[in-house]
Amino acid sequence: MKIQIPELLELYADNKAQIVDIRFTEEYAAWRIGFGQHIPLNELPDRLDELDRDKTIVTVCPHYDRAEIARLYLTLEGFNARYLTNGMLGIADALRGDKARDYIMRLNDQQ
Protein backbone atom coordinates (compact mmCIF):
# COMPACT_ATOMS: atom_id res chain seq x y z
CA MET A 1 0.00 0.00 0.00
CA LYS A 2 1.20 3.50 -0.83
CA ILE A 3 1.51 6.55 1.38
CA GLN A 4 1.87 10.20 0.34
CA ILE A 5 4.27 12.63 2.03
CA PRO A 6 1.64 14.69 3.94
CA GLU A 7 0.14 11.57 5.52
CA LEU A 8 3.59 10.18 6.32
CA LEU A 9 4.67 13.39 8.03
CA GLU A 10 1.46 13.45 10.07
CA LEU A 11 1.87 9.83 11.21
CA TYR A 12 5.55 10.42 12.00
CA ALA A 13 4.79 13.57 14.00
CA ASP A 14 2.20 11.60 16.00
CA ASN A 15 4.76 8.82 16.65
CA LYS A 16 2.61 6.34 14.71
CA ALA A 17 5.08 5.58 11.92
CA GLN A 18 8.59 4.22 11.70
CA ILE A 19 10.47 5.32 8.59
CA VAL A 20 12.93 2.78 7.18
CA ASP A 21 15.46 3.87 4.57
CA ILE A 22 16.17 0.66 2.66
CA ARG A 23 18.96 1.98 0.41
CA PHE A 24 22.39 0.38 0.26
CA THR A 25 25.01 1.66 2.71
CA GLU A 26 26.89 3.54 -0.03
CA GLU A 27 23.75 5.41 -1.03
CA TYR A 28 22.96 6.23 2.58
CA ALA A 29 26.48 7.60 3.12
CA ALA A 30 26.05 9.95 0.15
CA TRP A 31 22.86 11.61 1.43
CA ARG A 32 20.09 11.07 3.92
CA ILE A 33 16.91 12.73 5.08
CA GLY A 34 18.03 13.16 8.69
CA PHE A 35 15.38 11.03 10.38
CA GLY A 36 14.21 7.47 10.25
CA GLN A 37 16.22 4.28 10.44
CA HIS A 38 18.62 2.83 7.90
CA ILE A 39 18.20 -0.89 7.18
CA PRO A 40 19.49 -1.88 3.73
CA LEU A 41 17.02 -4.00 1.77
CA ASN A 42 19.37 -6.99 1.73
CA GLU A 43 19.63 -6.88 5.56
CA LEU A 44 15.91 -6.52 6.22
CA PRO A 45 15.15 -10.23 6.89
CA ASP A 46 17.82 -10.35 9.62
CA ARG A 47 16.79 -7.08 11.28
CA LEU A 48 13.03 -7.40 11.70
CA ASP A 49 13.45 -7.20 15.49
CA GLU A 50 14.43 -3.53 15.07
CA LEU A 51 10.97 -2.67 13.74
CA ASP A 52 8.02 -1.64 15.91
CA ARG A 53 5.01 -3.83 15.16
CA ASP A 54 2.74 -1.24 16.81
CA LYS A 55 3.59 1.39 14.20
CA THR A 56 3.08 1.74 10.48
CA ILE A 57 6.41 0.90 8.85
CA VAL A 58 7.07 3.23 5.91
CA THR A 59 9.81 2.13 3.54
CA VAL A 60 11.65 4.75 1.51
CA CYS A 61 14.24 4.81 -1.27
CA PRO A 62 15.09 7.48 -3.86
CA HIS A 63 12.00 6.76 -5.95
CA TYR A 64 9.76 3.89 -4.84
CA ASP A 65 10.75 0.64 -6.56
CA ARG A 66 12.86 -0.95 -3.80
CA ALA A 67 10.60 0.54 -1.15
CA GLU A 68 7.67 -1.35 -2.68
CA ILE A 69 9.64 -4.62 -2.56
CA ALA A 70 10.47 -4.00 1.11
CA ARG A 71 6.84 -3.14 1.87
CA LEU A 72 5.62 -6.36 0.29
CA TYR A 73 8.13 -8.41 2.29
CA LEU A 74 7.21 -6.68 5.56
CA THR A 75 3.50 -7.19 4.89
CA LEU A 76 4.13 -10.91 4.39
CA GLU A 77 5.96 -10.88 7.73
CA GLY A 78 2.89 -9.43 9.46
CA PHE A 79 3.81 -5.74 9.63
CA ASN A 80 1.50 -2.87 8.74
CA ALA A 81 3.78 -1.54 6.02
CA ARG A 82 3.49 1.11 3.34
CA TYR A 83 5.89 2.61 0.84
CA LEU A 84 6.42 6.28 0.07
CA THR A 85 5.16 7.06 -3.42
CA ASN A 86 7.33 10.13 -4.06
CA GLY A 87 10.48 8.62 -2.60
CA MET A 88 13.17 10.52 -0.79
CA LEU A 89 13.35 13.14 -3.52
CA GLY A 90 9.75 13.97 -2.64
CA ILE A 91 10.65 14.33 1.03
CA ALA A 92 13.50 16.67 0.11
CA ASP A 93 11.08 18.75 -1.94
CA ALA A 94 8.50 18.87 0.84
CA LEU A 95 10.87 19.64 3.70
CA ARG A 96 13.85 21.57 2.42
CA GLY A 97 12.97 23.19 -0.83
CA ASP A 98 14.72 23.60 -4.15
CA LYS A 99 18.35 23.70 -2.97
CA ALA A 100 18.17 20.26 -1.35
CA ARG A 101 16.26 18.83 -4.30
CA ASP A 102 18.81 20.20 -6.80
CA TYR A 103 21.67 18.80 -4.72
CA ILE A 104 20.08 15.35 -4.56
CA MET A 105 19.33 15.39 -8.28
CA ARG A 106 23.01 16.22 -8.97
CA LEU A 107 24.12 13.31 -6.76
CA ASN A 108 21.81 10.98 -8.64
CA ASP A 109 23.15 12.21 -11.99
CA GLN A 110 26.71 11.39 -10.85
CA GLN A 111 25.82 7.76 -10.13
Protein Blocks (a to p, Z undefined) as FASTA:
>chain_A
ZZdfklmmmmmmnopaccddfbdfklmmmpcehiajdddfklmmmmmmmpcfkbccdddd
fklmmmmmmmmmmmmnopacdddfklmmlmmmmmnojmlmmmmmmmmmmZZ
